[in-house]
Amino acid sequence: MLKHGLAAAAAVAAVTLLVTTHAGAVINEIRFSAAEPFVGGHQFGEGGAYLRIRGIARGELDPSAPENKVIVNLDKAPRNARGLVEYETDVYILRPADTHKGNGVLFYEVNNRGRKFLFSWIHDSSRITQAVANDPKTVEDIGNGFALQRGYTLVWSGWDADAPRTGGGLAAKFPVATENGQSIVKRIREEIQVGTRGPADVDRVRLSYPAASKDKSKARLTVRARESDPRVELPPDQWEFADVQSIRLRPEGAKFAPIKIYDLWYEAMQPKVLGIGYAATRDVVSFLRHERADASGNANPLLADGASVRHAIAFGISQSGRYLRHYLELGMNKDERGRKVFDGVFAHISGIGKVFANQAFAMPGRTATQHEDRYYPENWFPFAHAAMRDPITGQTAGLLAGDLFDPKVIETNTSTE
Protein backbone atom coordinates (compact mmCIF):
# COMPACT_ATOMS: atom_id res chain seq x y z
CA MET A 1 0.00 0.00 0.00
CA LEU A 2 2.85 2.42 0.72
CA LYS A 3 4.66 4.47 -1.91
CA HIS A 4 8.20 4.01 -0.62
CA GLY A 5 10.25 0.94 0.06
CA LEU A 6 10.64 -0.71 3.44
CA ALA A 7 12.78 -3.67 2.49
CA ALA A 8 14.80 -3.46 5.67
CA ALA A 9 11.73 -4.20 7.76
CA ALA A 10 11.42 -7.69 6.30
CA ALA A 11 14.82 -8.59 7.64
CA VAL A 12 14.23 -7.37 11.16
CA ALA A 13 13.77 -10.26 13.60
CA ALA A 14 11.50 -8.25 15.89
CA VAL A 15 10.26 -4.69 15.88
CA THR A 16 9.33 -2.77 19.03
CA LEU A 17 7.51 0.53 18.68
CA LEU A 18 7.39 2.90 21.63
CA VAL A 19 5.26 6.00 21.37
CA THR A 20 5.70 9.01 23.60
CA THR A 21 2.95 9.14 26.22
CA HIS A 22 0.56 12.09 25.90
CA ALA A 23 -2.87 13.10 27.16
CA GLY A 24 -5.90 11.15 26.01
CA ALA A 25 -5.04 7.71 24.69
CA VAL A 26 -1.93 6.10 23.27
CA ILE A 27 -0.44 2.90 21.88
CA ASN A 28 2.72 2.86 23.90
CA GLU A 29 4.22 -0.36 22.53
CA ILE A 30 3.77 -2.76 19.62
CA ARG A 31 5.90 -5.88 19.46
CA PHE A 32 5.94 -7.48 16.01
CA SER A 33 7.42 -10.84 15.09
CA ALA A 34 9.62 -10.99 12.01
CA ALA A 35 7.85 -10.10 8.77
CA GLU A 36 7.21 -13.31 6.83
CA PRO A 37 6.61 -13.85 3.10
CA PHE A 38 2.86 -14.41 2.68
CA VAL A 39 1.78 -17.65 0.92
CA GLY A 40 5.28 -18.35 -0.35
CA GLY A 41 5.87 -14.94 -1.92
CA HIS A 42 3.08 -15.32 -4.48
CA GLN A 43 2.65 -12.29 -6.75
CA PHE A 44 -0.79 -10.65 -6.47
CA GLY A 45 -1.27 -8.51 -9.56
CA GLU A 46 -0.61 -4.83 -8.89
CA GLY A 47 0.17 -5.57 -5.23
CA GLY A 48 3.00 -7.99 -5.96
CA ALA A 49 4.25 -10.19 -3.12
CA TYR A 50 2.95 -9.63 0.40
CA LEU A 51 4.37 -9.84 3.91
CA ARG A 52 2.60 -11.14 7.01
CA ILE A 53 3.31 -9.21 10.24
CA ARG A 54 1.87 -10.29 13.59
CA GLY A 55 2.19 -8.64 16.97
CA ILE A 56 0.75 -7.39 20.23
CA ALA A 57 -0.15 -3.74 20.80
CA ARG A 58 -0.11 -2.39 24.34
CA GLY A 59 -2.05 0.76 24.98
CA GLU A 60 -2.85 3.19 27.77
CA LEU A 61 -6.01 5.24 28.26
CA ASP A 62 -6.53 8.35 30.37
CA PRO A 63 -9.96 7.99 32.05
CA SER A 64 -10.19 11.78 32.46
CA ALA A 65 -9.65 12.53 28.77
CA PRO A 66 -12.84 13.72 27.01
CA GLU A 67 -12.54 11.17 24.20
CA ASN A 68 -12.51 8.30 26.73
CA LYS A 69 -15.29 9.38 29.07
CA VAL A 70 -17.86 7.41 27.06
CA ILE A 71 -16.15 4.12 28.02
CA VAL A 72 -18.26 2.58 30.80
CA ASN A 73 -16.32 1.75 33.99
CA LEU A 74 -12.99 2.99 32.62
CA ASP A 75 -12.79 5.19 35.72
CA LYS A 76 -13.10 2.04 37.86
CA ALA A 77 -10.26 0.14 36.18
CA PRO A 78 -6.84 -0.24 37.86
CA ARG A 79 -4.25 2.37 36.85
CA ASN A 80 -0.49 2.31 36.44
CA ALA A 81 1.98 4.70 38.05
CA ARG A 82 1.08 7.38 35.49
CA GLY A 83 -2.60 7.15 36.34
CA LEU A 84 -3.46 5.44 33.04
CA VAL A 85 -5.41 2.25 32.30
CA GLU A 86 -3.45 -0.42 30.44
CA TYR A 87 -4.67 -2.98 27.89
CA GLU A 88 -3.30 -5.08 25.05
CA THR A 89 -4.64 -6.41 21.76
CA ASP A 90 -3.57 -8.75 18.97
CA VAL A 91 -2.54 -7.19 15.64
CA TYR A 92 -2.30 -8.92 12.25
CA ILE A 93 -1.11 -7.14 9.08
CA LEU A 94 -0.74 -8.09 5.41
CA ARG A 95 1.10 -5.50 3.33
CA PRO A 96 2.94 -5.40 -0.01
CA ALA A 97 6.57 -6.44 0.34
CA ASP A 98 7.48 -3.78 -2.23
CA THR A 99 5.79 -0.70 -0.84
CA HIS A 100 5.94 1.02 -4.24
CA LYS A 101 3.23 -1.41 -5.35
CA GLY A 102 0.77 -0.47 -2.62
CA ASN A 103 -2.28 1.68 -3.35
CA GLY A 104 -1.96 3.87 -0.25
CA VAL A 105 -5.07 2.51 1.50
CA LEU A 106 -5.17 0.84 4.91
CA PHE A 107 -8.13 -1.56 4.88
CA TYR A 108 -9.18 -2.52 8.42
CA GLU A 109 -11.54 -5.45 8.83
CA VAL A 110 -13.26 -5.66 12.22
CA ASN A 111 -13.02 -9.30 13.25
CA ASN A 112 -16.24 -11.18 14.03
CA ARG A 113 -15.88 -13.05 17.33
CA GLY A 114 -12.15 -13.29 16.67
CA ARG A 115 -12.59 -14.45 13.07
CA LYS A 116 -11.55 -12.88 9.78
CA PHE A 117 -14.37 -12.93 7.20
CA LEU A 118 -12.64 -11.11 4.36
CA PHE A 119 -11.29 -14.11 2.48
CA SER A 120 -14.56 -16.04 2.36
CA TRP A 121 -16.98 -13.11 1.97
CA ILE A 122 -14.99 -10.83 -0.36
CA HIS A 123 -12.39 -13.14 -1.88
CA ASP A 124 -14.87 -16.01 -2.45
CA SER A 125 -12.57 -18.58 -0.88
CA SER A 126 -14.19 -22.01 -0.62
CA ARG A 127 -11.49 -23.44 1.63
CA ILE A 128 -12.50 -21.70 4.81
CA THR A 129 -12.35 -23.16 8.25
CA GLN A 130 -11.80 -20.85 11.20
CA ALA A 131 -8.09 -21.70 11.33
CA VAL A 132 -7.64 -21.15 7.58
CA ALA A 133 -9.63 -17.90 7.59
CA ASN A 134 -7.60 -16.51 10.48
CA ASP A 135 -4.19 -17.44 9.10
CA PRO A 136 -4.24 -18.57 5.44
CA LYS A 137 -1.16 -20.41 4.23
CA THR A 138 -1.82 -21.04 0.51
CA VAL A 139 -3.04 -19.05 -2.48
CA GLU A 140 -6.15 -21.25 -2.58
CA ASP A 141 -6.96 -20.31 1.01
CA ILE A 142 -7.52 -16.65 0.11
CA GLY A 143 -9.71 -17.17 -2.97
CA ASN A 144 -9.55 -14.57 -5.73
CA GLY A 145 -7.25 -12.23 -3.78
CA PHE A 146 -9.40 -9.18 -4.65
CA ALA A 147 -7.87 -6.77 -2.10
CA LEU A 148 -4.31 -8.00 -2.55
CA GLN A 149 -4.51 -7.76 -6.33
CA ARG A 150 -5.20 -4.05 -5.88
CA GLY A 151 -2.42 -3.31 -3.41
CA TYR A 152 -4.40 -2.74 -0.20
CA THR A 153 -2.67 -3.15 3.14
CA LEU A 154 -4.95 -5.27 5.34
CA VAL A 155 -5.07 -4.81 9.11
CA TRP A 156 -6.93 -6.67 11.86
CA SER A 157 -6.79 -6.25 15.63
CA GLY A 158 -8.58 -7.65 18.66
CA TRP A 159 -11.45 -5.75 20.28
CA ASP A 160 -13.33 -8.45 22.23
CA ALA A 161 -11.62 -9.77 25.35
CA ASP A 162 -13.83 -12.88 25.28
CA ALA A 163 -13.24 -13.83 21.64
CA PRO A 164 -11.59 -17.26 21.33
CA ARG A 165 -7.93 -17.34 20.31
CA THR A 166 -8.29 -20.97 19.18
CA GLY A 167 -7.65 -21.43 15.49
CA GLY A 168 -5.68 -18.20 15.31
CA GLY A 169 -8.48 -15.98 16.61
CA LEU A 170 -7.86 -12.35 17.51
CA ALA A 171 -8.61 -11.18 21.03
CA ALA A 172 -7.58 -8.61 23.63
CA LYS A 173 -6.84 -8.26 27.34
CA PHE A 174 -8.81 -5.65 29.25
CA PRO A 175 -8.79 -4.91 32.99
CA VAL A 176 -11.55 -5.75 35.48
CA ALA A 177 -13.48 -2.88 37.06
CA THR A 178 -13.73 -2.60 40.85
CA GLU A 179 -15.64 -0.33 43.24
CA ASN A 180 -13.50 1.26 45.96
CA GLY A 181 -11.07 -1.63 45.66
CA GLN A 182 -13.82 -4.22 46.08
CA SER A 183 -15.19 -6.66 43.52
CA ILE A 184 -18.32 -5.46 41.71
CA VAL A 185 -21.19 -7.95 42.10
CA LYS A 186 -24.46 -7.78 40.18
CA ARG A 187 -27.33 -10.18 39.54
CA ILE A 188 -27.38 -10.91 35.78
CA ARG A 189 -29.17 -13.23 33.38
CA GLU A 190 -27.22 -15.76 31.31
CA GLU A 191 -29.20 -17.18 28.39
CA ILE A 192 -28.09 -20.63 27.31
CA GLN A 193 -28.89 -22.45 24.06
CA VAL A 194 -26.96 -25.39 22.67
CA GLY A 195 -27.11 -26.78 19.15
CA THR A 196 -27.74 -23.42 17.46
CA ARG A 197 -24.46 -21.50 17.21
CA GLY A 198 -22.40 -24.24 18.80
CA PRO A 199 -22.32 -27.99 19.49
CA ALA A 200 -25.49 -29.80 20.57
CA ASP A 201 -23.91 -32.49 22.75
CA VAL A 202 -23.26 -30.40 25.87
CA ASP A 203 -23.30 -31.34 29.55
CA ARG A 204 -21.47 -28.30 30.91
CA VAL A 205 -21.87 -24.61 30.03
CA ARG A 206 -19.36 -21.86 30.67
CA LEU A 207 -20.75 -18.61 32.07
CA SER A 208 -19.83 -15.16 30.78
CA TYR A 209 -18.73 -14.03 34.26
CA PRO A 210 -17.63 -15.84 37.43
CA ALA A 211 -20.25 -16.41 40.09
CA ALA A 212 -19.70 -14.56 43.35
CA SER A 213 -21.10 -17.61 45.13
CA LYS A 214 -22.00 -21.19 44.20
CA ASP A 215 -24.90 -21.04 46.62
CA LYS A 216 -27.87 -22.14 44.47
CA SER A 217 -30.32 -20.41 46.79
CA LYS A 218 -29.00 -17.16 45.29
CA ALA A 219 -29.53 -18.38 41.72
CA ARG A 220 -32.37 -19.61 39.51
CA LEU A 221 -32.35 -21.79 36.37
CA THR A 222 -35.34 -22.04 34.03
CA VAL A 223 -36.08 -23.72 30.69
CA ARG A 224 -38.57 -23.15 27.86
CA ALA A 225 -38.96 -24.44 24.32
CA ARG A 226 -39.54 -21.12 22.54
CA GLU A 227 -38.91 -17.48 23.29
CA SER A 228 -42.60 -16.74 23.90
CA ASP A 229 -43.22 -19.79 26.15
CA PRO A 230 -43.48 -19.44 29.92
CA ARG A 231 -40.32 -20.30 31.82
CA VAL A 232 -40.32 -23.47 33.92
CA GLU A 233 -37.95 -23.43 36.88
CA LEU A 234 -35.63 -26.40 37.37
CA PRO A 235 -35.51 -27.65 40.97
CA PRO A 236 -32.15 -27.08 42.70
CA ASP A 237 -31.41 -30.82 42.71
CA GLN A 238 -31.45 -30.87 38.88
CA TRP A 239 -28.47 -28.56 38.34
CA GLU A 240 -25.35 -27.18 40.04
CA PHE A 241 -22.36 -24.90 39.66
CA ALA A 242 -19.53 -27.12 38.39
CA ASP A 243 -17.18 -24.28 39.35
CA VAL A 244 -17.51 -20.51 39.70
CA GLN A 245 -17.76 -20.04 35.91
CA SER A 246 -19.75 -23.04 34.67
CA ILE A 247 -22.92 -24.99 35.41
CA ARG A 248 -24.06 -28.55 34.68
CA LEU A 249 -27.25 -30.53 34.99
CA ARG A 250 -27.90 -33.30 37.48
CA PRO A 251 -27.45 -36.21 37.61
CA GLU A 252 -23.87 -35.80 36.44
CA GLY A 253 -23.59 -36.43 32.70
CA ALA A 254 -27.09 -35.17 31.91
CA LYS A 255 -27.15 -33.12 28.70
CA PHE A 256 -28.67 -29.74 27.99
CA ALA A 257 -31.57 -30.19 25.55
CA PRO A 258 -30.67 -28.79 22.11
CA ILE A 259 -32.55 -25.69 20.94
CA LYS A 260 -34.35 -25.18 24.26
CA ILE A 261 -33.74 -21.90 26.05
CA TYR A 262 -32.23 -22.00 29.53
CA ASP A 263 -32.02 -18.83 31.63
CA LEU A 264 -29.75 -18.59 34.65
CA TRP A 265 -30.05 -15.68 37.09
CA TYR A 266 -27.01 -15.49 39.36
CA GLU A 267 -24.73 -13.11 41.27
CA ALA A 268 -21.87 -12.35 38.87
CA MET A 269 -18.59 -10.56 39.53
CA GLN A 270 -15.43 -9.25 37.82
CA PRO A 271 -16.85 -7.19 34.92
CA LYS A 272 -14.19 -6.43 32.32
CA VAL A 273 -14.09 -2.93 30.84
CA LEU A 274 -15.07 -4.17 27.39
CA GLY A 275 -15.75 -0.70 25.99
CA ILE A 276 -11.96 -0.33 25.77
CA GLY A 277 -12.24 -2.32 22.53
CA TYR A 278 -13.52 0.73 20.66
CA ALA A 279 -10.59 2.85 21.83
CA ALA A 280 -8.18 0.02 20.98
CA THR A 281 -9.41 0.00 17.37
CA ARG A 282 -9.15 3.80 17.22
CA ASP A 283 -5.64 3.91 18.60
CA VAL A 284 -4.15 0.95 16.71
CA VAL A 285 -5.35 2.30 13.37
CA SER A 286 -4.40 5.87 14.25
CA PHE A 287 -0.90 4.76 15.20
CA LEU A 288 -0.40 2.71 12.03
CA ARG A 289 -1.73 5.55 9.94
CA HIS A 290 -0.02 8.56 11.49
CA GLU A 291 2.92 7.76 13.80
CA ARG A 292 6.19 7.25 11.93
CA ALA A 293 8.34 6.46 14.95
CA ASP A 294 8.74 6.94 18.66
CA ALA A 295 11.04 9.37 20.42
CA SER A 296 13.89 6.84 20.15
CA GLY A 297 13.49 6.41 16.40
CA ASN A 298 11.88 2.96 16.34
CA ALA A 299 9.91 2.91 13.08
CA ASN A 300 6.27 2.12 12.36
CA PRO A 301 6.67 -0.62 9.69
CA LEU A 302 3.88 0.90 7.57
CA LEU A 303 5.28 4.43 7.50
CA ALA A 304 9.07 4.17 7.42
CA ASP A 305 11.24 5.53 4.59
CA GLY A 306 8.90 8.43 3.84
CA ALA A 307 5.88 6.23 3.12
CA SER A 308 2.33 7.39 3.86
CA VAL A 309 -1.21 6.13 4.19
CA ARG A 310 -3.56 8.20 2.01
CA HIS A 311 -6.78 6.72 3.34
CA ALA A 312 -8.05 4.26 5.95
CA ILE A 313 -11.25 2.26 5.43
CA ALA A 314 -13.09 0.11 7.98
CA PHE A 315 -15.18 -2.90 6.99
CA GLY A 316 -17.41 -5.09 9.11
CA ILE A 317 -19.90 -7.92 8.50
CA SER A 318 -22.86 -8.66 10.80
CA GLN A 319 -21.59 -8.28 14.39
CA SER A 320 -18.56 -6.42 13.02
CA GLY A 321 -20.79 -4.00 11.12
CA ARG A 322 -22.83 -3.38 14.28
CA TYR A 323 -19.53 -2.74 16.04
CA LEU A 324 -18.67 -0.02 13.52
CA ARG A 325 -22.07 1.63 13.96
CA HIS A 326 -21.48 1.67 17.72
CA TYR A 327 -17.91 2.93 17.18
CA LEU A 328 -19.32 5.94 15.30
CA GLU A 329 -22.01 6.62 17.90
CA LEU A 330 -19.35 6.72 20.63
CA GLY A 331 -17.39 9.37 18.70
CA MET A 332 -14.31 7.18 18.34
CA ASN A 333 -13.40 8.33 14.81
CA LYS A 334 -11.51 11.29 16.25
CA ASP A 335 -8.25 10.21 17.83
CA GLU A 336 -6.61 11.74 20.91
CA ARG A 337 -4.65 14.23 18.79
CA GLY A 338 -7.67 15.50 16.89
CA ARG A 339 -7.15 13.47 13.72
CA LYS A 340 -9.68 11.50 11.69
CA VAL A 341 -9.12 7.73 11.97
CA PHE A 342 -11.23 6.22 9.17
CA ASP A 343 -12.11 8.07 5.96
CA GLY A 344 -14.71 5.45 5.08
CA VAL A 345 -16.81 2.85 6.92
CA PHE A 346 -18.63 -0.06 5.25
CA ALA A 347 -21.10 -1.98 7.46
CA HIS A 348 -22.64 -5.07 5.83
CA ILE A 349 -25.78 -6.87 7.11
CA SER A 350 -25.72 -5.04 10.44
CA GLY A 351 -29.27 -3.66 10.28
CA ILE A 352 -29.82 -0.86 12.80
CA GLY A 353 -27.89 -2.72 15.49
CA LYS A 354 -24.92 -2.06 17.71
CA VAL A 355 -23.01 -4.30 20.12
CA PHE A 356 -23.61 -5.15 23.78
CA ALA A 357 -20.05 -4.20 24.70
CA ASN A 358 -19.86 -0.79 26.35
CA GLN A 359 -21.77 -1.71 29.51
CA ALA A 360 -21.01 -3.36 32.83
CA PHE A 361 -21.21 -7.16 32.53
CA ALA A 362 -21.46 -6.83 28.74
CA MET A 363 -21.67 -9.84 26.41
CA PRO A 364 -20.53 -8.75 22.91
CA GLY A 365 -21.33 -12.10 21.30
CA ARG A 366 -25.08 -11.74 21.86
CA THR A 367 -27.35 -11.04 18.90
CA ALA A 368 -31.11 -11.44 18.67
CA THR A 369 -32.78 -14.09 16.49
CA GLN A 370 -36.35 -15.38 16.52
CA HIS A 371 -35.79 -17.44 19.68
CA GLU A 372 -32.40 -16.27 21.03
CA ASP A 373 -30.98 -13.29 22.89
CA ARG A 374 -34.16 -11.23 22.51
CA TYR A 375 -33.69 -9.13 25.64
CA TYR A 376 -30.01 -8.22 25.38
CA PRO A 377 -29.13 -4.67 24.20
CA GLU A 378 -28.66 -4.44 20.43
CA ASN A 379 -31.00 -1.88 18.88
CA TRP A 380 -31.32 1.51 20.55
CA PHE A 381 -31.68 5.15 19.48
CA PRO A 382 -30.10 6.69 17.49
CA PHE A 383 -30.60 4.32 14.56
CA ALA A 384 -29.70 6.57 11.63
CA HIS A 385 -26.44 8.30 10.74
CA ALA A 386 -28.05 11.70 10.29
CA ALA A 387 -29.51 13.46 13.32
CA MET A 388 -33.18 12.64 13.78
CA ARG A 389 -35.77 13.20 16.50
CA ASP A 390 -37.00 10.21 18.49
CA PRO A 391 -40.77 10.69 18.92
CA ILE A 392 -40.78 8.48 22.02
CA THR A 393 -38.09 10.18 24.11
CA GLY A 394 -37.89 13.53 22.36
CA GLN A 395 -34.13 13.10 21.85
CA THR A 396 -32.43 14.32 18.71
CA ALA A 397 -29.28 12.42 17.74
CA GLY A 398 -27.48 10.51 14.99
CA LEU A 399 -24.61 8.07 14.75
CA LEU A 400 -22.45 10.71 13.10
CA ALA A 401 -21.32 13.87 14.84
CA GLY A 402 -21.90 16.13 11.85
CA ASP A 403 -18.32 17.39 11.80
CA LEU A 404 -15.06 16.93 9.89
CA PHE A 405 -14.36 13.64 11.65
CA ASP A 406 -17.34 11.85 10.13
CA PRO A 407 -16.31 9.20 7.59
CA LYS A 408 -18.15 8.45 4.38
CA VAL A 409 -20.47 5.53 5.17
CA ILE A 410 -21.88 2.67 3.12
CA GLU A 411 -24.39 0.23 4.62
CA THR A 412 -25.80 -2.83 2.85
CA ASN A 413 -28.53 -5.09 4.19
CA THR A 414 -30.57 -8.05 3.03
CA SER A 415 -34.17 -9.07 3.69
CA THR A 416 -33.01 -10.74 6.92
CA GLU A 417 -31.97 -7.42 8.46
Helices and strands as residue ranges (DSSP letters): H 7-11, E 14-17, E 25-33, E 36-37, G 38-41, G 45-47, E 50-61, G 66-68, G 74-76, E 85-96, G 99-101, E 105-109, H 118-121, H 130-134, G 140-142, H 146-149, E 153-157, G 166-168, E 172-173, E 178-179, E 182-183, E 185-192, E 204-206, G 216-218, E 220-224, E 232-233, G 236-238, E 239-243, E 246-249, E 261-269, H 276-290, E 311-317, H 319-329, E 344-348, E 388-389, E 396-397, E 408-412
